[in-house]
Amino acid sequence: MSTGGLLARAADFAALGRPLHLIGGAIFYGLGVAVAGYMGAPFNGHAAILGLLTVATAQLMNHYCNDYFDLEADRANPTPTRWSGGSRVLAEDRLPARTALVAALSFGALALSLAPLTALASPAPAATLTLLLAAIGLAWVYSGPPLFLHRRALGEVTGAIIVPGLTALVAHQAQMGMISGVALLAIVPLCLLQFAMLVAVNVPDAGGDAAVGKHTLVVRVGPARSAQFYLAALGLAYGSLPVLAIAGLPWPVALAPLATLPIAAWLAHRVLRGAWHDQSAWDSIGFWSIGQLVGSAGMMATAFALLAGR
């Protein structure tokens, strides 16, 4: 094979892992570290780096796993966007499907190898290892065997828990050796925004998913009800902020996600005006749903860091 052909295959392999999504995971992880700093825990650089590597490899495992086990649905999907329908690498036969499975298993093995090292570097190794193993396991069964949660209308809820929730809690646990109440409060609006985002990006996939018997929440309840779930999750995410502040989330942190409220209001307006059913709008709804989630997490992490530095 020529050098150009090898480079093209390497680029396809990288695209299959959707590395851009690792940025969001790093921001959620940083939030967990920032909460620990706010709570007075000394920064543990060794645990932070090992934990981030564990999370990143588990995330890559999930990405390759998704493309492999979703291949039939991705091929049947007539309306993929940049944020849904998989990477399109396997669906377009640019690499053999087995490549994704081997990569998923390899990154999974690497994550499982790094998890004990992260745990040993943390103040509470047993509890940290338990949390890490639970997160890695859920990341696998989200789209892989034996549970295939995203085929049973459980993927949106599971993803909401894993991606911002467990990622931040793993980082927090590795720094503090425990999960504080403040950390649990901090992840609530992010889990709601993640749920909304997953509902949004599953809309373009609904046709292909239904055709092969993959019953996501969007397929199960239909487009009209899924739009209601999306709007409800947005409303709860921002509406929960004063309640979370009263419950103990620092007010500057609770106010930080309001910087993305105009995005949420604009998205809600578009959905109410019918964009949910407009194929040309699906790409931008997915993009901005991701943007408000990652932006909110970044704002909250920054607020915690500033409070810790006072």
N, C-alpha and C positions, 0 to 999 in steps of 0.2 A: 504494500500500500504506500502511496506517495505521502510526502510530508504534509501536503495540503489535506489529503484524506484523513490522516491521523489527527491533524488539528481540528478538522470538522467534527470528527467523532468525539474528541475531547470536549469541544464546545457543546455538543449535544448531551454528553454525559453530565456536564456541569449544569446545563439548562434543565435536565431531568430532575436534578436536586433542588431547583428553584432557590438558589442561594440568596436572592434578594429578601426572601422571607426571614432569613436569619437575623436581619436588622431588628425586626420587631421583637424577636425572642431575646436579643441582647438588651433591648430597652426594658422589657418586662423584668429581666434578670437584674438589671441595674436598679430598678425600683425596689426589689427585695433587699438589695445591699444598702440602698439609701435609707430604707425604713430601719434597718438594723443600726445604722449610724445614728439616726435620730434617737433611737432607744438607748443609746449609750454604749453599744458594743464596739470594741476596738476593731479597726479594719483588719481582716485576716486575708492578706493577699493570696496566700497559697490556696486556701479554700475557695476564694473567689474565682481564681483562674481555673482550677480544676473543675469547679462546679459549672462554670460557663462552658468549658469544653465538653463536659458531660451532657449539658443541655443541648448544645449545638449538634453533637453527634446523634443524640436521640431525635432531634428535630429533622436532621437529614435522613435518618432511618424512616421516620414517618413520611417524608416527602417521596422517597423512592418506593416505599411500601404502597402509598396511595396510588401512584401511577401504575404499579404492577397490578394491584387488585381491582383498580378502576378501569382497566384497559377496555373491557367490553363496553362499559358505559361511555367512555370517552370516544370510542369509535362510532357509537350510535348517536353522539351528541351533534346536532346540526347547528348549534348556536354557541360555540365556545367564545369566551372573551379572554382578555389578558389575565384575568384573575380567577377564572373558572375553567372547567373542562380539562384539567391536568396541564402538564407541560407541553403536550402535543407531540413530544418526541417519539413515544411508543405508538401513539395513535396514527402517526404519519410514517411509521416503519423506518424511522431514521436510526434506530438501534434495536437489537433483539430484546424482546420482553424479559428474557432471563437476566439481562444486564441489570435491570432495576431490582429484581429479586436478590441477586447476589450482593448488590450495593446495599440494599436494605438490611440484609442479614449481617453484612460486614460492619456497617455503622451501628447496628444494634449490639453486636458483640463488643465493639469499641466502647459504646456507652456503658455497657454492663461492666467492662473492665475498669473504666474510669470512676464509676460510682463508688466502689470501696475506697479508692484513693481520696476522693472528695470527702467521704464520710470520716476517714481517719484524720483528715486535716481539720475537721470541724470540732466544736466543743462537745458534741454529743453524737458520737459515731453511729450508734445503733439506730437512734431515731432518724438521723440524717439518711442513713442507708435505706431504711424502710420507706421514707418519703421518696427518695430517688427511684427505687425499684418500682414503687407504685406508679410514679409518673411515666417511667419508661414502658411499663406494662400497658398502661392506658393508651400511650402514644401508639403502641403496636396494634392493639385490638380495636382502635378507632376504625381502621380500614382493613386490618388483617385478621387471620384466624386466631382463636376459634369463634370470637364474638361478632366480628364485622359490624360494629356498632353503628357505623354511618349508613348501613343498609336497613336498619331497624328503627329509623326516625329518632335515634339517640345520638347521632353524630354531632348535631349542633350543640346540644347540652354538654356532651363530653368534651368537645373542642373548647367550649367556653370555660370549662373548669381547668382543662390542661394548659392551654396556651398562655393566657395572662395569669391565671390563678396559681397553678402548681409551679410554673416557672418562677414567679416572684417568691412563692413560699419556699421553694428549694434554696434559692439564694439567701433568703432570710434565715432559714434553718441552718445553713452552712456557716453563717456568720455568728449567730446567737446561740445555737444549740437548742432552740425552742421556737415555737410559733407564737408571736405576740398577738394580742387582740387588735392592735393598731394595724398590723399587716393584714389580718383578715378583713378589717373594715376597708382597707385601701383597695383590695382587689374586687370588691363588689361591683362598682360601676364599670370596671374594665371587663369583667366577666359578662355583664349585660351587653356591653358594646360589642364584644367578641361574638356573642350569640346573634346579635342583629347582623353583624357582618357575614357570618356563616349562612344565615338565612338568605341574605342578599346575593351572595355568590353562588348559592345553590339554585337560584331561579333560572339562570341560563342553562343549567345542566338538567333541568327537570324532564325535558323531553327524552333525552338519551337515557337518563336514570330509569324513568318509567318503562321505557321500551325493553330494558333488560332485567326488570324486577328489582331494581335498587330503590328501596323505599325510604328516601330521605324525608325529613319533616315537610319540606315543600311539596314533595310528591304525595305524601300521606294526606295533608290537609288541603292542598290546592292553593292556587295563587292568591285568591282573595283573602283567605284566612292567614296565609303566611305573611301577607302585607300587614295584617293587623298585629301579628306577633312582632314583626319588625318595628312598627311604630310604638308598640307597647314597651319593647325593650329599650328603645331610645328614650321614651318618656321616663321609664323607671331609672335608667342610668343617671340622668341629670336630676330627676326629682328626688332620688335617694340621697343626694349630696348633703342637704341640710340635716337630714335624719342621721346620716353617718357622722357628721360633725358633732351633733348632740351626743351621739353614742361614744365619742372619744377620738374621732379622726381630727387632727389639727385643722383649724379653720383655713389657714393658707393653702393646705393640701386639698381640702374639700372645694375651695374656690377655684383651684388651678384648672380643672377640666372645663370650666365655663368658657375658657378661651376657644374651645372647639364647639361651643353651643351654636354659633351661627351656621356651622356646617350641618349640624343635626337638624336645625330648623329648616334649612334649605332642602335637605334630603327628605324630611317629612313632608314639606310642601310639594315636592316633586312627586312623591309617592301618592299623596292624596289627589294630585292632579292627573294621575294615570300613568306615570312613568314606569311603574312596576310592570305594566303590561306592554311596554314599548321596548322592543328588542334593541333599538338604537341607543336606549338610555342605560342598558344593563351594565356596560363597561364602566361608565362614570359613576353609577351608584355603587358598584363594587369598590372602585378606587377610593372614593371619598368616605365610604364606610370604613375601609382600612385606615385611611388618613386620620379620621377623627379618633379611632381607637389608639393608634400608635402615638398620635399627638397628645392625647389625654394622659397616656402613661408617661410620656416624656415630661409633661408639665408637672405631674405629681411627683416624679422622681426628683426633678429640679427643686420643687418646693421642699421636699424632705431634706435634700442636701443642704439647702440654704438654712433651714431651721437647725440642722445639726451643726452647722458652722458658726452659729451665733455665739 
